[in-house]
Amino acid sequence: MRTIKTVVANIYQFCMRLAENIFVVPSYRLRDVGATIEAYDEHFWSNGHSVKMMVFDDSSLANHEKYFSRLENTKTVNDVFYVGPHEKEQFLSFLNKKLRDRKLETLVRSHSELHHVNDVYVLDNFRPVVTNKNWRIDCGVAGYDNRLGLPPFFPTRLRFEDYIYRLWIQQNGVVSAHTDAVQTHVKNNYMRNPLAMDVFNEEICTLLKKKIKASLESTDDLSIQFSYQGEVSLQDSEEILEKITTVHQHILKTVSSTKNEGRKRALILFAENLARAFYGFEPDFFQQNVSRIVDDVISQIHASLEIWPILVEICYFHKDKREFPQIRIENKRVPARIGNGN
């Protein structure tokens, strides 16, 4: 279950007591997270592990009230804790009180939305390797030593919030380990953007990743620095439009040769949505809107990278004084599962 990753979750995980192992599930789909918790709990128990599990929920307050009871109805061996809208408000109030600058409150609240890819896919040609190069993250699980803090995810509603780590690992003393695993991923349509909007997001993300990577200046323990300020050239926007209009024309051509009426309707709808997502393929309108989007995203990223070390410092000096806001889920406890736990 791929999930939302937020600035708040980054800080919060860092703040927990260092001696304790904590398994964290950040999510914005509270409706489905209970099944995920039960599956992980069974896996931990069957392999002989006792782990504190914690759900970081980015759901709206309305969805929290609607679906929280499903989490309470789970059955687990391990303790389950929850940080939701109310707890995050308390935590944000604590941070903003320490910052003493109301202008920074919006920045501290920044978060991102993460979406699945849209088709079933199988990853292959896996080779175990340890590297600090900018390799594609080719497995669905990533683990980091977060005891002393890590860089934040990029605060963006686009789909590249974890790209910062592909740049960050290229410094001396930090590497990425890739395993010889294979994964099949089936899209869950619940709370997903239309496919055409995913295509648009992917093009903007690709542009941003290229620009940031090309202008990377330095990395340190808690951040990266890059010089790109959000400029989008005419060539940048024209290259994107040329690529997508070619795809659009191919879809229309396929429509004319498709005999299956259901497939034909789906292709026509996709072509219409694609044109709508890319501003009718009108070059000036597209360039103007892409420039605005990119400028907003890059400004937010730069500001977040600047404030991040301050937030980590605040939490570092507070973490041993008292627990940060969280609640223990009063769910049904399973004394033992079938099997011997080996």
Summary of the structure (lengths in Angstrom):
residues: 342
radius of gyration: 22.1
end to end distance: 25.3
largest distance: 68.7
contacts: 935
relative contact order: 0.16
helix: 49%
strand: 12%
